[in-house]
Amino acid sequence: MAGRKWNILVVLFILLIFMEAAIAQAQGNGNGNDNGNGKGNDKQKEKKEKKEKKEKEKKEKKEKKEKEKKEKKPKKIHDEATGYEMLTPLPSGQERAFCTANTTFRRSNCDGFGALCYDPRFVGGDGVMFYFHGAKGGNFAIVSDDEFQINAHFIGTRPQGRTRDYTWVQAIAIMFDTHSLVFAANRVSQWDDNVDSLLVKWDGEAVSVPTDGEAEWRANGDEREVVVERTDETNSVRVTVSGLLEIDIRVRPITEQENKAHNYQLPSDDAFAHLETQFRFKKHTDDIEGVLGQTYKPGYVSPVKRGVAMPMMGGEDKYQTTSLFSTTCKLCRFQRPSEFVPSEGLIAQY
C-alpha cells in the first residue's frame, strides 16, 4: 500500500514538473510574440519616419536650388575671342534682369529671340542666328506688317583692302498709325558711360526721358499708349507701344578691344556709338516681313547656312528703303497714312 502511494506521488510530481514547464514555455512564447511584434512595429515606424524625412529634405533642397537659380544675378564677362563685353549666358529668350537700390536693369539679350546687336547680328523669331551686313549709310525695313513698320539706319566703315562695309545700327524708326518714334545713338568722339548718348523723337519733336521719379515718358497715340522708361541711369531704355510691341534699347560704343579683335581700323575720334536692341511683338500677321520680321512667319525655314561662324542673310534688295522714314520697299507691307509727318535730323550720315 505504501509503495502504491509512493508511486502516485512520483507521478503527480512528474506531472507537476511538466505542467510548470508547459506554463513557463507558454509564458515565454507569449512574451516573445509581444516583444517581437512591438519591436517590428517600432522598426517599421522608424523606417517610415526616416523615409519621410529624407523625402522632405530632398524636396527642400530642390526648392532651395530652384530659388537660388531664379535669384542668381548674371555677371559681366569679356569674350577675348570677339572683344565683346557680355552678360553670362541665360536660357534662350530669357530676360536679363537685375536690381540695384535705385532702379531695375532690363537690358537687351543679344542671344535671345528678336535680338539685333553687334555688326549687326540677328536672332530670329525661329531662334536662328544670322548676320545682315546691309550697307554703310543705308536704311532697311527690319519689320514691316499691316499695322506698323520698323526701319533701321546703318553706319559703317570700310578699312583699306576690304570689299565690304563693317556696319552697325545707329538709329531705328518705329512707325504706326500716324506716328513715328525714333531712337538714335548720338555721334561721340570719346565714350563716357555717364553721358547719355541716346536721342529720342516723337512725331518730329525731341523727347527728354526723366532720370528721377518714375524715370519714364508717356504719350497717347490715338488708341495706343507709348511708354519710354529708363532701365539704367543713361543709354538704356525700354519702349512699349501698347498692343503692338516692346523693345529694349541700349547705346554702346565700339571698344578698343573690339576694334583690335575685329580689325575695324576705326578713327580715334569716333566711338561709333550704335544700338543694341531686342524686339518682342505682341501682335503681327502671318504675312509679316522685314529682315527680322520674316523669321516670325508660321512655318518659316531660314535659308542661312548652318554650322558656319557667320551665317549670312541676304535680302538687301528686298528690304532697302530710301530713308529711315520710308515705308516703301519691294516686300514692305505697312502703308503710311497721308497725315504721317517724317522726322528727319537724327541719323548720322556715315
ZAROVO-934982 format. One record per residue (C-alpha): residue number from 0; residue in three letters; y, x, z. Coordinates in pm, 1 decimal. Each point is the difference from the previous one (the first is absolute). Layout:
BEGIN
[site NUM,'ALA',[Y,X,Z]]
...
// end
This chain:
BEGIN
[site 0,'MET',[0.0,0.0,0.0]]
[site 1,'ALA',[235.1,282.3,91.1]]
[site 2,'GLY',[-77.6,175.5,-327.4]]
[site 3,'ARG',[83.7,-311.4,-196.1]]
[site 4,'LYS',[336.2,-36.9,172.5]]
[site 5,'TRP',[72.3,364.9,-73.1]]
[site 6,'ASN',[-75.6,-52.9,-366.8]]
[site 7,'ILE',[233.4,-300.5,-13.7]]
[site 8,'LEU',[278.5,204.3,160.4]]
[site 9,'VAL',[-48.8,279.2,-252.9]]
[site 10,'VAL',[14.6,-247.3,-289.7]]
[site 11,'LEU',[314.1,-160.3,144.5]]
[site 12,'PHE',[155.1,342.5,45.2]]
[site 13,'ILE',[-74.3,95.5,-356.7]]
[site 14,'LEU',[142.3,-333.1,-128.6]]
[site 15,'LEU',[310.1,55.0,207.1]]
[site 16,'ILE',[47.5,344.4,-150.1]]
[site 17,'PHE',[-39.0,-140.0,-354.4]]
[site 18,'MET',[241.8,-285.2,75.1]]
[site 19,'GLU',[262.8,243.8,132.1]]
[site 20,'ALA',[-49.3,221.8,-301.4]]
[site 21,'ALA',[35.4,-300.3,-231.7]]
[site 22,'ILE',[312.5,-121.5,180.6]]
[site 23,'ALA',[150.6,350.6,-11.2]]
[site 24,'GLN',[-76.2,30.4,-371.8]]
[site 25,'ALA',[149.0,-342.4,-68.5]]
[site 26,'GLN',[312.2,92.4,191.2]]
[site 27,'GLY',[14.0,333.6,-179.2]]
[site 28,'ASN',[-25.3,-169.2,-340.4]]
[site 29,'GLY',[263.3,-247.7,98.9]]
[site 30,'ASN',[239.0,271.3,107.4]]
[site 31,'GLY',[-73.7,203.4,-313.4]]
[site 32,'ASN',[74.8,-292.3,-230.0]]
[site 33,'ASP',[316.3,-85.2,181.5]]
[site 34,'ASN',[121.0,360.6,-6.1]]
[site 35,'GLY',[-103.4,48.5,-362.2]]
[site 36,'ASN',[174.3,-312.8,-122.0]]
[site 37,'GLY',[310.5,83.4,198.9]]
[site 38,'LYS',[13.8,350.9,-137.3]]
[site 39,'GLY',[-65.3,-127.7,-356.4]]
[site 40,'ASN',[282.6,-249.8,23.0]]
[site 41,'ASP',[234.4,264.2,137.4]]
[site 42,'LYS',[-87.3,238.5,-282.1]]
[site 43,'GLN',[56.5,-265.8,-265.4]]
[site 44,'LYS',[332.8,-94.6,156.3]]
[site 45,'GLU',[106.0,364.3,22.1]]
[site 46,'LYS',[-100.4,59.3,-363.3]]
[site 47,'LYS',[195.5,-305.3,-114.9]]
[site 48,'GLU',[308.7,109.3,194.0]]
[site 49,'LYS',[-18.4,350.8,-150.7]]
[site 50,'LYS',[-29.1,-146.6,-351.3]]
[site 51,'GLU',[294.4,-232.5,55.1]]
[site 52,'LYS',[207.0,286.1,142.8]]
[site 53,'LYS',[-86.0,221.7,-296.0]]
[site 54,'GLU',[93.2,-273.4,-249.2]]
[site 55,'LYS',[326.9,-63.9,184.5]]
[site 56,'GLU',[88.9,369.9,-3.1]]
[site 57,'LYS',[-85.9,20.1,-370.4]]
[site 58,'LYS',[219.7,-300.6,-76.5]]
[site 59,'GLU',[290.6,137.9,205.8]]
[site 60,'LYS',[-33.0,337.8,-173.3]]
[site 61,'LYS',[7.7,-167.9,-342.4]]
[site 62,'GLU',[305.3,-209.9,91.5]]
[site 63,'LYS',[179.6,307.0,134.6]]
[site 64,'LYS',[-75.5,193.5,-318.4]]
[site 65,'GLU',[129.8,-282.9,-219.6]]
[site 66,'LYS',[314.3,-30.6,210.9]]
[site 67,'GLU',[65.4,373.7,-19.7]]
[site 68,'LYS',[-52.4,-10.7,-376.6]]
[site 69,'LYS',[258.6,-276.0,-37.8]]
[site 70,'GLU',[249.3,176.9,223.3]]
[site 71,'LYS',[-49.4,342.3,-156.4]]
[site 72,'LYS',[319.7,131.6,-153.4]]
[site 73,'PRO',[-8.5,169.6,-338.6]]
[site 74,'LYS',[123.8,359.3,1.3]]
[site 75,'LYS',[195.0,183.6,-266.5]]
[site 76,'ILE',[-189.9,269.0,-182.8]]
[site 77,'HIS',[102.5,243.2,-269.8]]
[site 78,'ASP',[-229.2,23.1,-301.5]]
[site 79,'GLU',[11.1,361.2,-111.9]]
[site 80,'ALA',[-165.2,-84.6,-332.0]]
[site 81,'THR',[259.6,-254.4,-108.5]]
[site 82,'GLY',[295.7,104.1,213.7]]
[site 83,'TYR',[49.1,-362.3,111.0]]
[site 84,'GLU',[60.6,-103.6,357.8]]
[site 85,'MET',[-222.1,-298.8,72.3]]
[site 86,'LEU',[-129.9,-207.6,286.7]]
[site 87,'THR',[-362.6,35.8,99.3]]
[site 88,'PRO',[-216.2,-221.7,-223.6]]
[site 89,'LEU',[-60.8,-359.3,104.0]]
[site 90,'PRO',[-232.2,-258.1,-161.8]]
[site 91,'SER',[113.5,-112.1,-345.2]]
[site 92,'GLY',[270.6,-263.4,15.5]]
[site 93,'GLN',[58.1,39.4,372.1]]
[site 94,'GLU',[362.6,13.6,103.7]]
[site 95,'ARG',[121.4,318.4,163.6]]
[site 96,'ALA',[182.0,-106.8,315.4]]
[site 97,'PHE',[110.0,166.2,318.8]]
[site 98,'CYS',[260.4,-72.1,264.1]]
[site 99,'THR',[274.1,179.1,185.2]]
[site 100,'ALA',[228.5,-121.8,273.4]]
[site 101,'ASN',[258.3,-122.0,-249.2]]
[site 102,'THR',[-172.3,-113.8,-317.1]]
[site 103,'THR',[-324.2,-67.4,-179.7]]
[site 104,'PHE',[-79.2,226.9,-295.3]]
[site 105,'ARG',[-176.2,-166.9,-290.4]]
[site 106,'ARG',[-16.5,241.2,-286.5]]
[site 107,'SER',[-149.1,-24.3,-343.1]]
[site 108,'ASN',[-363.5,101.2,-11.5]]
[site 109,'CYS',[-20.1,218.4,-310.2]]
[site 110,'ASP',[-378.7,-36.6,0.0]]
[site 111,'GLY',[0.6,-379.1,38.4]]
[site 112,'PHE',[-9.9,-284.1,-250.8]]
[site 113,'GLY',[325.2,-42.5,-192.4]]
[site 114,'ALA',[131.1,350.8,76.0]]
[site 115,'LEU',[245.2,185.3,-223.6]]
[site 116,'CYS',[76.9,352.1,124.6]]
[site 117,'TYR',[30.8,364.0,-96.5]]
[site 118,'ASP',[39.2,94.2,-368.2]]
[site 119,'PRO',[-78.0,-294.3,-43.7]]
[site 120,'ARG',[-344.3,-98.1,123.2]]
[site 121,'PHE',[-114.0,-361.1,23.4]]
[site 122,'VAL',[-279.8,-175.8,184.2]]
[site 123,'GLY',[-71.3,-325.5,-181.0]]
[site 124,'GLY',[-93.3,-341.0,129.7]]
[site 125,'ASP',[-356.0,93.3,-92.8]]
[site 126,'GLY',[16.0,305.7,227.7]]
[site 127,'VAL',[-13.2,248.2,-289.2]]
[site 128,'MET',[241.8,294.8,15.4]]
[site 129,'PHE',[182.9,110.3,-313.7]]
[site 130,'TYR',[305.9,192.7,-119.2]]
[site 131,'PHE',[268.8,-133.0,-233.0]]
[site 132,'HIS',[249.4,257.0,-124.0]]
[site 133,'GLY',[246.6,-228.6,-173.7]]
[site 134,'ALA',[297.6,207.2,-112.4]]
[site 135,'LYS',[300.9,174.1,146.5]]
[site 136,'GLY',[290.0,-248.0,-3.0]]
[site 137,'GLY',[-233.9,-283.0,-102.3]]
[site 138,'ASN',[-35.1,-351.7,142.4]]
[site 139,'PHE',[-331.3,-181.9,24.4]]
[site 140,'ALA',[-126.9,-341.0,111.3]]
[site 141,'ILE',[-215.2,68.4,304.1]]
[site 142,'VAL',[-74.1,-369.8,45.9]]
[site 143,'SER',[87.1,-296.0,-221.9]]
[site 144,'ASP',[-109.4,-354.9,73.1]]
[site 145,'ASP',[126.1,-352.7,-55.8]]
[site 146,'GLU',[224.6,-4.2,310.3]]
[site 147,'PHE',[108.0,360.4,45.6]]
[site 148,'GLN',[16.6,347.9,-149.0]]
[site 149,'ILE',[25.1,346.1,154.8]]
[site 150,'ASN',[132.7,287.2,-210.0]]
[site 151,'ALA',[8.5,367.5,93.2]]
[site 152,'HIS',[238.4,274.3,-113.4]]
[site 153,'PHE',[-156.1,344.5,-40.6]]
[site 154,'ILE',[168.8,334.0,58.9]]
[site 155,'GLY',[-161.2,327.6,-93.2]]
[site 156,'THR',[5.4,356.3,-115.0]]
[site 157,'ARG',[-182.6,205.4,-259.6]]
[site 158,'PRO',[-47.8,368.4,86.0]]
[site 159,'GLN',[5.1,248.4,-283.6]]
[site 160,'GLY',[-330.7,10.7,-186.4]]
[site 161,'ARG',[-115.6,-344.3,113.4]]
[site 162,'THR',[-56.0,-274.8,-259.2]]
[site 163,'ARG',[48.1,-297.1,235.7]]
[site 164,'ASP',[246.7,-102.2,267.5]]
[site 165,'TYR',[-64.0,4.0,371.0]]
[site 166,'THR',[125.9,-342.4,108.7]]
[site 167,'TRP',[75.2,-199.0,316.2]]
[site 168,'VAL',[124.8,-353.4,68.6]]
[site 169,'GLN',[365.4,14.4,102.5]]
[site 170,'ALA',[82.2,-373.1,5.2]]
[site 171,'ILE',[-165.5,-340.5,-22.9]]
[site 172,'ALA',[152.3,-336.4,-91.5]]
[site 173,'ILE',[-159.1,-321.6,124.3]]
[site 174,'MET',[103.8,-295.5,-215.3]]
[site 175,'PHE',[-79.9,-362.7,82.0]]
[site 176,'ASP',[168.3,-336.6,-56.0]]
[site 177,'THR',[362.2,98.0,-78.0]]
[site 178,'HIS',[6.2,295.8,238.3]]
[site 179,'SER',[-50.1,374.1,1.3]]
[site 180,'LEU',[-80.0,227.4,293.1]]
[site 181,'VAL',[23.6,374.1,-63.0]]
[site 182,'PHE',[-117.6,297.2,207.1]]
[site 183,'ALA',[90.4,353.3,-105.4]]
[site 184,'ALA',[-22.5,353.0,134.0]]
[site 185,'ASN',[337.6,168.5,8.3]]
[site 186,'ARG',[26.3,335.7,-173.6]]
[site 187,'VAL',[40.0,272.0,262.9]]
[site 188,'SER',[18.5,376.7,-27.1]]
[site 189,'GLN',[-143.5,80.4,343.9]]
[site 190,'TRP',[-229.8,-239.3,182.0]]
[site 191,'ASP',[72.9,-111.1,356.6]]
[site 192,'ASP',[-235.3,-243.7,175.5]]
[site 193,'ASN',[288.6,-124.8,213.1]]
[site 194,'VAL',[209.2,-106.5,-300.0]]
[site 195,'ASP',[-78.2,-333.9,-160.8]]
[site 196,'SER',[-52.9,53.9,-373.1]]
[site 197,'LEU',[-122.1,-352.6,-78.4]]
[site 198,'LEU',[237.9,-220.8,-197.0]]
[site 199,'VAL',[-39.4,-378.6,-19.4]]
[site 200,'LYS',[168.4,-257.9,-222.7]]
[site 201,'TRP',[-31.4,-378.1,-1.0]]
[site 202,'ASP',[126.5,-174.9,-314.5]]
[site 203,'GLY',[217.2,297.8,-84.4]]
[site 204,'GLU',[156.0,37.2,345.6]]
[site 205,'ALA',[-76.5,291.6,231.3]]
[site 206,'VAL',[-190.2,-95.2,314.2]]
[site 207,'SER',[22.0,174.7,337.4]]
[site 208,'VAL',[-316.4,-40.3,205.1]]
[site 209,'PRO',[86.9,18.5,374.7]]
[site 210,'THR',[-152.4,273.6,212.6]]
[site 211,'ASP',[38.0,-184.4,331.6]]
[site 212,'GLY',[-108.1,-336.3,137.2]]
[site 213,'GLU',[-258.7,-157.2,-227.3]]
[site 214,'ALA',[72.7,276.5,-254.4]]
[site 215,'GLU',[-33.8,-239.2,-289.7]]
[site 216,'TRP',[198.9,-165.5,-276.2]]
[site 217,'ARG',[-68.8,-353.3,-121.5]]
[site 218,'ALA',[101.3,-213.4,-294.9]]
[site 219,'ASN',[-102.0,-337.3,-133.8]]
[site 220,'GLY',[-73.9,6.4,-370.6]]
[site 221,'ASP',[-26.1,-361.4,-115.3]]
[site 222,'GLU',[-323.2,-112.5,169.9]]
[site 223,'ARG',[-112.0,348.8,100.6]]
[site 224,'GLU',[102.8,202.4,300.7]]
[site 225,'VAL',[47.4,373.8,-49.9]]
[site 226,'VAL',[-38.1,237.1,294.5]]
[site 227,'VAL',[56.8,375.3,0.9]]
[site 228,'GLU',[-93.6,157.2,334.8]]
[site 229,'ARG',[11.2,360.9,104.7]]
[site 230,'THR',[-333.4,153.4,93.9]]
[site 231,'ASP',[154.1,332.9,98.5]]
[site 232,'GLU',[347.4,115.8,97.6]]
[site 233,'THR',[64.5,116.4,-357.0]]
[site 234,'ASN',[-156.2,-12.4,-347.1]]
[site 235,'SER',[-273.6,-255.0,69.7]]
[site 236,'VAL',[3.1,-380.5,-34.2]]
[site 237,'ARG',[-222.1,-298.3,-54.9]]
[site 238,'VAL',[120.7,-267.9,-239.9]]
[site 239,'THR',[-135.6,-353.8,-5.0]]
[site 240,'VAL',[69.4,-265.4,-261.4]]
[site 241,'SER',[-150.5,-314.6,146.3]]
[site 242,'GLY',[-284.1,-147.2,-197.5]]
[site 243,'LEU',[-9.4,289.6,-246.9]]
[site 244,'LEU',[-44.0,350.2,136.8]]
[site 245,'GLU',[39.6,262.5,267.7]]
[site 246,'ILE',[77.5,367.6,-64.1]]
[site 247,'ASP',[13.7,305.6,225.2]]
[site 248,'ILE',[251.5,250.6,-135.1]]
[site 249,'ARG',[70.3,355.5,110.7]]
[site 250,'VAL',[232.7,266.1,-139.1]]
[site 251,'ARG',[-124.2,357.8,11.4]]
[site 252,'PRO',[81.8,330.7,-169.7]]
[site 253,'ILE',[-211.4,254.0,-182.6]]
[site 254,'THR',[-63.7,267.5,262.4]]
[site 255,'GLU',[-8.0,374.1,-63.9]]
[site 256,'GLN',[-376.3,-2.8,59.6]]
[site 257,'GLU',[-48.8,-271.9,-263.5]]
[site 258,'ASN',[228.7,179.2,-243.6]]
[site 259,'LYS',[-204.9,318.3,31.9]]
[site 260,'ALA',[-340.8,-170.2,5.5]]
[site 261,'HIS',[69.1,-194.6,-321.4]]
[site 262,'ASN',[229.9,253.5,-167.1]]
[site 263,'TYR',[267.1,-264.7,-59.1]]
[site 264,'GLN',[268.3,270.1,-30.0]]
[site 265,'LEU',[264.2,-234.2,141.8]]
[site 266,'PRO',[361.2,117.7,31.1]]
[site 267,'SER',[109.6,109.3,346.2]]
[site 268,'ASP',[289.6,-248.8,5.3]]
[site 269,'ASP',[-211.1,-317.2,-44.3]]
[site 270,'ALA',[-254.9,-137.1,247.9]]
[site 271,'PHE',[-129.5,-248.9,-261.4]]
[site 272,'ALA',[6.3,-284.8,252.7]]
[site 273,'HIS',[-233.9,-277.2,-114.9]]
[site 274,'LEU',[-177.6,-312.5,121.9]]
[site 275,'GLU',[-343.0,-47.6,151.7]]
[site 276,'THR',[-100.1,-365.8,-9.6]]
[site 277,'GLN',[-285.4,-234.7,75.9]]
[site 278,'PHE',[-5.4,-351.1,-143.5]]
[site 279,'ARG',[-169.4,-312.1,138.5]]
[site 280,'PHE',[16.6,-313.9,-212.1]]
[site 281,'LYS',[-14.5,-340.6,164.7]]
[site 282,'LYS',[-6.6,-189.2,-326.5]]
[site 283,'HIS',[-76.6,89.2,-360.8]]
[site 284,'THR',[-169.7,-150.5,-303.6]]
[site 285,'ASP',[-324.8,116.0,-157.0]]
[site 286,'ASP',[203.2,129.7,-295.8]]
[site 287,'ILE',[212.5,242.1,203.0]]
[site 288,'GLU',[108.0,309.7,-195.2]]
[site 289,'GLY',[164.0,338.2,56.2]]
[site 290,'VAL',[-122.1,353.7,61.4]]
[site 291,'LEU',[-112.7,-107.3,347.5]]
[site 292,'GLY',[-3.9,-377.1,-49.5]]
[site 293,'GLN',[-282.1,5.3,-256.8]]
[site 294,'THR',[-239.7,137.9,263.1]]
[site 295,'TYR',[27.8,-329.7,192.8]]
[site 296,'LYS',[-147.5,-207.7,-281.6]]
[site 297,'PRO',[-335.1,-167.4,80.1]]
[site 298,'GLY',[-282.2,201.1,-150.6]]
[site 299,'TYR',[225.9,291.9,-89.9]]
[site 300,'VAL',[-189.0,317.9,-91.9]]
[site 301,'SER',[204.0,320.2,15.9]]
[site 302,'PRO',[-1.7,207.8,-320.4]]
[site 303,'VAL',[79.3,326.8,179.7]]
[site 304,'LYS',[-254.3,280.3,-0.3]]
[site 305,'ARG',[-183.1,28.6,330.2]]
[site 306,'GLY',[-102.2,319.9,171.4]]
[site 307,'VAL',[295.9,208.7,-115.5]]
[site 308,'ALA',[280.4,145.6,212.0]]
[site 309,'MET',[276.5,-197.8,-172.9]]
[site 310,'PRO',[-125.0,-319.2,-169.1]]
[site 311,'MET',[276.9,-103.7,-238.3]]
[site 312,'MET',[112.3,-353.3,-85.2]]
[site 313,'GLY',[172.8,-47.6,-332.6]]
[site 314,'GLY',[218.3,-293.1,-99.6]]
[site 315,'GLU',[347.8,148.8,-17.1]]
[site 316,'ASP',[54.3,-186.3,-327.1]]
[site 317,'LYS',[-117.5,-332.7,147.3]]
[site 318,'TYR',[212.3,3.7,315.1]]
[site 319,'GLN',[314.7,198.8,-82.1]]
[site 320,'THR',[327.4,-192.5,37.0]]
[site 321,'THR',[345.6,86.6,-126.8]]
[site 322,'SER',[152.1,12.2,350.7]]
[site 323,'LEU',[-84.2,-43.0,365.1]]
[site 324,'PHE',[104.3,-366.0,-27.6]]
[site 325,'SER',[-154.2,-90.7,-333.7]]
[site 326,'THR',[-288.4,-247.1,9.3]]
[site 327,'THR',[-97.3,68.3,-359.3]]
[site 328,'CYS',[-304.7,205.6,-90.2]]
[site 329,'LYS',[-303.9,-58.0,-220.0]]
[site 330,'LEU',[-205.6,-160.5,277.0]]
[site 331,'CYS',[270.8,-115.5,244.6]]
[site 332,'ARG',[-38.7,-359.6,120.9]]
[site 333,'PHE',[306.7,-65.5,214.8]]
[site 334,'GLN',[282.1,-180.5,-178.6]]
[site 335,'ARG',[339.3,69.8,150.9]]
[site 336,'PRO',[218.2,-310.6,57.0]]
[site 337,'SER',[329.4,-1.8,-188.5]]
[site 338,'GLU',[196.4,14.8,328.9]]
[site 339,'PHE',[-155.5,337.2,86.9]]
[site 340,'VAL',[261.3,272.8,51.9]]
[site 341,'PRO',[-121.8,362.8,-38.8]]
[site 342,'SER',[108.8,249.2,265.5]]
[site 343,'GLU',[42.2,347.3,-144.5]]
[site 344,'GLY',[113.5,314.0,176.4]]
[site 345,'LEU',[-288.9,92.6,228.7]]
[site 346,'ILE',[-220.9,198.5,-231.9]]
[site 347,'ALA',[13.1,374.1,-39.5]]
[site 348,'GLN',[25.7,121.9,-356.7]]
[site 349,'TYR',[-237.0,297.4,15.5]]
// end
